[in-house]
Amino acid sequence: MKKLMMMAMMLVASATAFAGDSDALKAILKAKDYAEAQSLINSSLAQLASDAEKAKAYNKLVDLACEKFNKEENTKITNAAMQKNEPVDVEGMVAAGKVALQAAMDCDKYDQMPNEKGKVAPKFREKNVARTQSMRLSLLQETEKLVNDKKRKEALEIFDLYISTAKSPFFAGVKSVEEDPNMGYAAFYGGQSALLLEDFAKAKELFKVGVRDTSKQISEYSLDGMLQAMRNNVKSAADSAKYINELTELNKEFADKEKIFAFLSEAYMATGENAKVMALADERLAQYPGSTLPYVYKGIIYQNDRKFDEAIAEYNKVKEENSPVFLNCIYNKAVCKWNKAAAWNEEKTDVRTGRMKPADEATFKELMNSAQADFEKAKELDPDQQTVKWKYLLHNIYTQTGQTDKAAALE
């Protein structure tokens, strides 16, 4: 009896080990094109008997999608080489390429699962990596036309897939993917597409990849795009708090990017948290002594609090005329001096006579002359007032100090 039971158990075990494909998998393996296979997988994935069957199903989808992609791409290549004009289903090629890449990653996910013996024995990765890694670049090359045709959603799908595949374990250790020089390009233009589609979360995600690029231009442009996307996503007080928290983290992660410090400072100022701006500025100056923006923001806060001497002292610390903030500093400094002169004039003018004492008038003229010099420097640096509006107050100074010819020249 014992022997019979042992034999029965062995038969059951044998039947399990050598069970054939499930009906759901058989149907998928009979699919004639990738669209049919994809539809069957989507509707019957839960019916597949094991991770191994799921891997096999997705591998079939890769087979069929690659077949369509390669057919169209080969025709396209032949046309270019032989100067032919055979019809190419570019839209179908792109669609098949996207399916093939995603299916290859899905296949790998299940292919990496332990088998019935508890071992990981992937069957499909090597082949699928070999036939899909160049597909990424082929798809990326199609985005230029999509962008030019304003098909931003379709372009974004490719850019996003290009970035996500590079980060996938499926391509781990693949040199052509890990050292891909096109990542920054894809990240930036993907971020731009998402920004125009007002998908700000996706824009931030893609731009952030671009910020890390070795190309200074791509890195800076991506940084601008990322910050714009984040700011555009602020619609409420809760969004504002989240925005500040995200900027705080980015300021730590990309400490060398002074523009993040600037956005964080402005976010704090918008919520009236000036003390945090001052502390942030001091922290940055301690870490980056050559930084200039901290002086600007400290100066602005002092200026807004009508602490003009303290503001002027901060602005004076920005000395390089080639600094992009020098013009703003020289203008703000002139405005502070003008305000000091105006306050002095109001305080020292006798309400009965309308005049000041000679010593007080000398101080007034000294303040006005100093403000005039700074406004004239701003005029020299920005003659068309593209950045700062210097003309009105400079005209006022010329008028108050009797420089009628100069005042007339500004009219």
C-alpha positions in Angstrom: 0.0 0.0 0.0 2.8 2.3 0.9 4.5 1.7 -2.5 1.3 2.4 -4.3 0.9 5.8 -2.5 4.6 6.7 -3.3 4.0 5.8 -7.0 0.8 8.0 -7.0 2.7 11.0 -5.6 5.5 10.6 -8.1 2.9 10.5 -10.9 1.3 13.7 -9.7 4.7 15.4 -9.4 5.6 14.3 -12.8 2.4 15.5 -14.3 2.9 18.9 -12.7 6.5 19.3 -13.8 5.8 18.4 -17.4 2.4 20.1 -17.8 1.9 21.7 -21.2 1.2 25.3 -22.0 -2.1 26.7 -20.7 -4.8 27.4 -23.2 -4.3 31.1 -22.6 -0.7 30.9 -23.6 -1.4 28.7 -26.6 -3.8 31.3 -27.9 -1.1 34.0 -27.5 1.6 32.0 -29.2 -0.8 31.5 -32.2 -1.3 35.3 -32.6 -0.5 36.5 -36.2 0.6 40.1 -35.3 1.6 42.1 -32.3 -1.7 43.9 -31.9 -3.5 40.5 -31.5 -0.9 39.2 -29.1 -1.1 42.4 -27.0 -4.8 42.2 -26.8 -4.7 38.6 -25.7 -2.1 39.3 -23.1 -4.1 42.2 -21.7 -7.2 40.2 -21.4 -5.8 36.9 -20.2 -2.6 37.7 -18.2 -4.1 36.4 -15.0 -5.0 33.1 -16.6 -1.4 32.3 -17.4 -0.2 29.5 -15.2 3.1 30.9 -14.0 5.7 33.6 -14.3 7.5 31.4 -16.9 4.3 31.5 -19.0 4.0 35.2 -18.7 7.6 35.7 -19.8 7.0 33.4 -22.7 3.8 35.4 -23.7 5.6 38.7 -23.5 8.5 37.3 -25.5 6.0 36.3 -28.3 4.8 39.9 -28.2 8.4 41.1 -28.6 8.8 38.7 -31.6 5.8 40.1 -33.4 6.5 43.7 -32.6 10.1 43.4 -33.8 8.9 41.7 -37.0 6.7 44.7 -37.8 9.3 47.3 -36.7 12.2 45.6 -38.7 10.1 45.3 -41.8 9.4 49.0 -42.0 12.8 50.1 -40.9 14.5 47.9 -43.4 12.3 49.4 -46.2 13.3 52.8 -45.0 17.0 52.0 -45.0 16.8 50.4 -48.4 15.0 53.5 -49.8 17.8 55.7 -48.5 20.6 53.5 -49.8 19.1 52.6 -53.2 17.2 55.9 -53.8 13.9 54.0 -53.9 10.5 55.3 -52.7 8.8 52.2 -51.4 6.0 53.0 -48.9 7.0 52.9 -45.3 4.5 52.7 -42.5 6.4 55.0 -40.2 3.6 55.4 -37.7 3.2 51.6 -37.5 7.0 51.2 -37.1 7.0 53.7 -34.2 4.0 52.0 -32.6 5.6 48.5 -32.9 8.9 49.8 -31.6 7.3 51.2 -28.4 5.4 47.9 -27.9 8.6 45.8 -28.4 10.6 47.8 -25.9 7.9 47.7 -23.2 7.2 44.1 -23.9 10.9 43.2 -23.6 11.0 44.8 -20.1 7.8 43.1 -19.1 9.2 39.8 -20.3 12.4 40.3 -18.3 10.4 41.1 -15.2 8.8 37.6 -15.2 11.9 35.9 -16.7 13.9 37.0 -13.6 11.5 35.3 -11.2 12.6 32.1 -9.5 11.5 28.9 -11.2 9.8 25.9 -9.4 13.3 25.0 -8.0 13.8 28.4 -6.6 16.4 29.3 -9.1 16.6 32.3 -11.5 17.3 31.1 -15.0 16.4 33.8 -17.5 15.8 32.6 -21.0 15.1 35.7 -23.0 17.1 38.6 -21.8 20.2 38.2 -24.0 18.2 37.9 -27.2 15.8 40.6 -26.4 18.5 43.1 -25.4 20.3 42.4 -28.6 17.3 43.1 -30.8 15.9 46.1 -28.9 18.8 48.2 -27.8 19.3 49.9 -31.2 15.5 50.3 -31.4 15.7 53.0 -28.8 17.8 55.3 -31.0 15.7 54.5 -34.1 12.6 55.7 -32.2 14.4 58.8 -30.9 15.2 59.8 -34.4 11.5 59.9 -35.3 10.8 62.5 -32.6 12.1 65.4 -34.6 9.3 65.1 -37.1 6.8 64.5 -34.4 7.9 67.7 -32.6 7.9 69.7 -35.8 4.4 68.5 -36.6 3.3 69.5 -33.0 2.5 65.9 -32.2 3.7 66.5 -28.7 1.9 63.6 -26.9 3.3 61.1 -29.3 6.8 62.6 -29.0 6.6 62.6 -25.2 5.7 58.9 -25.2 9.0 58.2 -27.0 11.1 60.5 -24.9 9.7 59.1 -21.8 10.2 55.5 -22.9 13.8 56.3 -24.0 14.6 57.5 -20.5 12.7 54.8 -18.6 14.3 52.0 -20.6 17.8 53.4 -19.8 16.9 53.1 -16.1 15.4 49.6 -16.4 17.2 46.6 -14.9 16.6 45.0 -18.4 19.4 47.1 -19.8 21.7 46.9 -16.8 25.3 46.4 -17.8 24.6 47.3 -21.5 27.3 49.8 -22.3 25.5 51.4 -25.2 22.6 52.2 -23.0 24.4 53.1 -19.7 26.8 55.4 -21.6 24.2 56.8 -24.0 25.2 60.3 -25.1 21.6 61.1 -26.1 20.0 60.9 -22.7 20.3 64.7 -22.0 18.8 65.5 -25.4 15.9 63.1 -24.8 15.3 64.4 -21.3 15.3 68.0 -22.3 13.0 67.7 -25.3 10.8 65.3 -23.4 10.6 67.8 -20.6 9.7 70.5 -23.1 7.0 68.4 -24.6 5.5 67.6 -21.2 5.7 71.3 -20.3 3.8 72.3 -23.4 1.2 69.6 -22.6 1.0 71.0 -19.0 2.0 67.7 -17.5 4.2 69.4 -15.0 5.1 66.4 -12.9 6.4 64.5 -15.9 8.2 67.6 -17.1 10.0 67.9 -13.8 10.9 64.2 -13.9 12.4 64.4 -17.3 14.1 67.8 -16.9 15.8 66.5 -13.8 17.6 63.8 -15.9 18.7 66.6 -18.2 20.1 68.7 -15.3 22.6 65.8 -14.6 23.8 65.8 -18.2 27.5 66.5 -18.9 26.6 69.1 -21.5 26.5 72.5 -19.7 24.0 73.8 -22.2 21.6 70.9 -21.8 22.0 71.0 -18.0 21.3 74.7 -17.8 18.3 74.6 -20.2 16.9 71.6 -18.3 17.3 73.4 -15.0 15.3 76.3 -16.4 12.6 74.0 -17.7 12.4 72.0 -14.4 12.0 75.2 -12.3 9.4 76.6 -14.7 7.4 73.3 -14.6 7.5 73.3 -10.8 6.5 76.9 -10.5 3.7 76.5 -13.0 2.3 73.6 -10.9 1.6 75.9 -7.9 -2.1 76.5 -7.8 -2.9 76.6 -4.1 -1.4 77.2 -0.6 -0.8 73.4 -0.3 1.0 73.4 -3.7 3.1 76.3 -2.5 4.2 74.4 0.6 5.0 71.4 -1.5 6.9 73.6 -4.0 9.1 75.0 -1.2 9.8 71.5 0.1 10.8 70.3 -3.3 13.0 73.3 -3.9 14.7 72.7 -0.5 15.5 69.2 -1.5 16.8 70.2 -4.9 18.9 72.9 -3.4 20.7 70.2 -1.4 20.9 67.8 -4.3 22.2 70.4 -6.8 23.9 72.7 -4.4 26.1 74.1 -7.2 23.1 75.4 -9.1 22.6 78.9 -7.8 19.4 79.3 -9.7 17.6 76.8 -7.4 18.7 79.0 -4.5 17.1 82.0 -6.3 13.8 80.2 -6.8 13.7 79.0 -3.2 14.5 82.5 -1.9 11.7 84.0 -4.0 9.3 81.3 -2.9 10.1 82.2 0.8 9.7 85.9 0.0 6.3 85.3 -1.6 5.1 83.7 1.6 6.6 86.5 3.8 9.4 84.2 5.3 12.2 86.8 4.9 14.1 85.4 7.9 14.5 82.1 6.1 15.8 83.9 3.0 18.4 85.7 5.1 19.5 82.4 6.8 19.6 80.7 3.4 21.7 83.4 1.9 24.2 83.2 4.8 24.4 79.4 4.4 25.1 79.8 0.7 27.8 82.4 1.2 29.5 80.1 3.7 29.4 77.2 1.2 30.1 79.3 -1.9 31.9 82.5 -0.9 32.0 83.7 -4.6 28.3 83.6 -4.9 26.5 86.9 -5.7 22.8 86.2 -5.6 22.7 86.0 -1.7 23.8 89.7 -1.6 21.0 90.6 -4.0 18.2 88.9 -2.0 19.5 90.3 1.3 19.6 93.7 -0.3 16.1 93.4 -1.6 14.7 92.4 1.8 16.5 95.3 3.5 15.3 97.6 0.8 11.7 96.5 1.1 12.0 97.1 4.9 13.3 100.6 4.0 16.6 99.8 5.7 18.4 101.6 2.8 21.9 101.8 4.3 21.9 98.0 5.0 20.6 97.4 1.4 23.3 99.5 -0.2 25.9 97.7 1.8 24.7 94.4 0.4 24.5 95.7 -3.2 28.0 97.1 -2.9 29.3 93.6 -2.5 28.4 92.7 -6.1 31.3 94.4 -7.9 31.8 92.5 -11.2 30.2 94.4 -14.0 30.0 91.2 -16.1 27.8 89.6 -13.4 24.3 89.2 -14.7 23.0 90.7 -11.4 25.3 93.8 -11.4 22.8 95.9 -13.4 20.0 95.1 -11.0 22.3 95.9 -8.0 23.4 99.2 -9.4 19.8 100.2 -10.2 18.5 99.1 -6.8 21.3 100.9 -5.1 20.4 104.1 -7.0 16.7 103.7 -5.9 17.8 103.3 -2.3 19.9 106.5 -2.5 17.0 108.4 -4.2 14.7 107.3 -1.4 17.2 108.4 1.2 17.5 111.8 -0.5 13.7 112.1 -0.7 13.3 111.2 3.0 16.0 113.6 3.9 14.4 116.4 1.9 11.0 115.8 3.6 12.6 115.7 7.1 14.9 118.7 6.7 12.8 121.1 4.6 11.2 123.9 6.7 7.4 123.8 6.0 7.2 127.6 6.3 10.0 128.6 4.0 10.2 125.5 1.8 14.0 125.5 2.2 16.7 123.5 4.0 19.6 124.8 6.0 22.8 125.0 3.9 24.4 122.0 5.7 21.2 119.9 5.2 21.0 120.9 1.5 24.6 119.9 1.0 23.8 116.5 2.4 20.7 116.3 0.1 22.8 117.2 -3.0 25.4 114.6 -2.0 22.8 111.9 -1.8 21.2 113.0 -5.1 24.6 113.1 -6.9 25.4 109.6 -5.6 22.1 108.3 -6.8 22.6 110.1 -10.2 25.9 108.3 -10.7 24.3 104.9 -10.2 21.3 105.7 -12.4 23.7 106.9 -15.1 25.7 103.7 -14.8 22.4 101.7 -15.2 21.6 103.9 -18.3 25.0 103.0 -19.7 24.5 99.3 -19.2 20.9 99.2 -20.2 20.3 102.2 -22.6 16.9 100.8 -23.9 15.6 100.0 -20.4 15.2 96.3 -21.3 15.9 95.2 -17.7 15.5 98.2 -15.4 13.5 101.4 -15.8 16.0 104.1 -14.8 14.7 107.0 -16.9 11.9 108.4 -14.6 14.0 108.8 -11.5 17.0 110.0 -13.3 14.9 112.7 -15.0 13.6 113.6 -11.5 17.1 114.0 -10.2 18.1 116.2 -13.1 15.1 118.4 -12.5 15.5 118.7 -8.8 19.2 119.6 -9.1 18.7 122.1 -11.9 20.3 120.1 -14.7 17.7 121.2 -17.2 19.6 120.3 -20.3 20.1 116.7 -19.2 16.4 116.5 -18.1 15.3 117.8 -21.6 17.5 115.2 -23.3 15.6 112.4 -21.6 12.2 113.7 -22.7 
